[in-house]
């Protein structure tokens, strides 16, 4: 099974980081493989929210569907996705 990983260092307060992560429409700003977000909410603020990420890697483009599983403001944001 292939694995794609990325690492980003952020010089910001936890609140500033949370604001960016909860705004999934901003994912293309810090995920180099993300080219678009489709049907994304304005802000992830509860469990069960869904959105679609358009990814380009290894010369191919595909959509992955995501669902918010756990949400605790400024503490935990866990999502599950499938391609």
Beta strands, then each sheet from edge to edge (+ up, - down):
strand 1: 34-38
strand 2: 50-57
strand 3: 60-72
strand 4: 76-82
sheet 1: 1+ 2- 3+ 4-
end
